[in-house]
Amino acid sequence: MSEPLTAPINKILPYSVVDGPGNRVAIFFQRCNIHCAYCHNPETQNLCRNCGACVEECPGKALRMVNGRVCWAAEKCLGCDRCIQVCLNRASPKVTEMTPEQVFERICESLPFIRGITVSGGECSLYPEFLEKLFLLTREKHLTALMDCNGTIDLSRYPGLMALCDGVMLDVKSWDPEVFSSLTGGSDKNVKKNLLWLSQQGKLEEVRIVCVPGRVDVEDCILGIADVLGQKETEKVLLKLIRFRHFGVRGELSNWPSPSMETMLEWKDLAMGAGFRRILVL
């Protein structure tokens, strides 16, 4: 008998109004294939190594070692996140292996008060088979299914999944490959390809730029996205300019300055001049 299809789930928010249009269930997967210097959820980047360093630090005794693995008892958890603070691996022990059916059961608890679901991370596109099965289940309830992606995985390789996906919210980390690599430790070779392909398929829900002054080439991102999409698609797509904030950030950017609102509005004006008509400054 084959093993059941599972994925590591960091958390499920039963109601969210910031992860796509309307009220949605947001599912956060554990593990990412890049490591952004400005990541606001660095504890979602890696899987737990089961080193046990967090076990003794847990004030609620919600963690224990069982057969060489860190096990989490949700009912004892105080929600203090001490385990995340002491983890040197940018991981979390508060992760649950779940099947698509189990995630779907949690989604159904929020019916009829939601419009759809959004899968995020970590990086949700690392689990295409899981997502395809989950989206099949949610379609039975007439729920829209959105993906929040970093764009580094070629989504055109998964036609079955993308046929069920209603849209992708795509992060553009940088337009320059060297800047992208220095910020994330990864490659941007698929990001621009995904940007164009998703727009051609009518699957580009929104494009987002985290605006980090002096580190992210915001102007080049805005102009480059508009150039790839062309005038018609640029006018249609929602562009989110997200002001960098320190919440959750670790490492060298933990004390990096946020851009002023004046600078954010200058970038908005640049975007309007490039042809964007739907712009949110956050």
C-alpha positions, 0 to 999 in steps of 0.5 A, a space after each residue: 500500500 502506498 503512503 498517503 499524500 501529505 504536506 507539512 502545514 505550518 498553520 491554517 487561518 480560518 478567516 483572512 481578508 489580506 490574502 486575496 479578494 474577499 474572506 478566505 481560508 489561508 493555508 501556510 505550507 512549511 519549507 521554502 526554496 529561497 531564503 529572503 533576507 527580509 522574510 517576515 516569516 523566517 520560521 517557515 523556511 526550513 523543516 525541523 531537524 529534530 535537534 531538540 534545542 527547543 524542547 527544554 525552552 518551551 515554558 508550557 511543556 508542549 514539546 517533547 522528543 519521541 523516537 528522535 523527533 520533536 513532537 508538539 502538543 497543540 493543547 499545551 501550547 502557550 503561543 509564546 513562540 519561544 521555540 521559534 526564537 531559539 531555533 537556529 534552523 529557521 524552522 518551527 516544531 509547530 508543523 503538522 503533516 496533513 493530507 489534502 482531505 484533512 486540510 479540506 475538512 478544516 476549510 469546510 469549518 469556515 463555510 459558508 463565510 468564505 469566498 475561497 482559499 489561498 495557499 501560501 508558505 513557505 513556498 506552496 508551489 513545492 507541493 504541486 500534487 498536493 495542491 492539485 488534489 486540494 483544489 479539486 476538493 475545494 472546487 466541489 464547494 465552488 470556492 476559488 483557489 489562489 496561490 501565493 508564489 515566489 515565482 521560482 518554480 516553472 508553473 507551466 510544468 503543472 497544467 493540471 494544477 494550473 487548470 484548477 488554480 484561479 489565480 496567482 499572486 506573484 512576488 517579484 523580489 528583484 529585477 536584476 539577477 545578481 540582486 535577486 541572488 544576494 537577497 534570496 540565495 536563489 535564482 530568478 530564471 523562472 520569475 519573468 517566464 512565470 510573469 508572462 505565462 500567467 498573464 497569457 493564461 489569465 491567471 495573474 491575480 496580482 504582482 507584489 514588490 516588497 520595497 526595501 530601500 537600497 536593497 531592492 531595485 524597485 524602479 527596475 521592477 516596476 518598469 520591467 514588469 510593465 515591459 513584460 506584460 505590455 500595456 493591456 495587461 499592465 492596466 489590468 493587473 493589481 500591483 501591490 507596493 509593500 512597504 518594508 517593515 521589520 516585523 519578524 525579520 532576522 539578520 542584517 535587515 532586522 534594523 534596516 530602515 523602512 521607506 518613507 511614505 513620500 518615497 512610496 508615493 514616488 514609486 506609485 507615481 512611477 508605476 502610474 507612468 508605466 501604465 499601471 492603473 490598479 495600485 495599492 501602497 501598503 
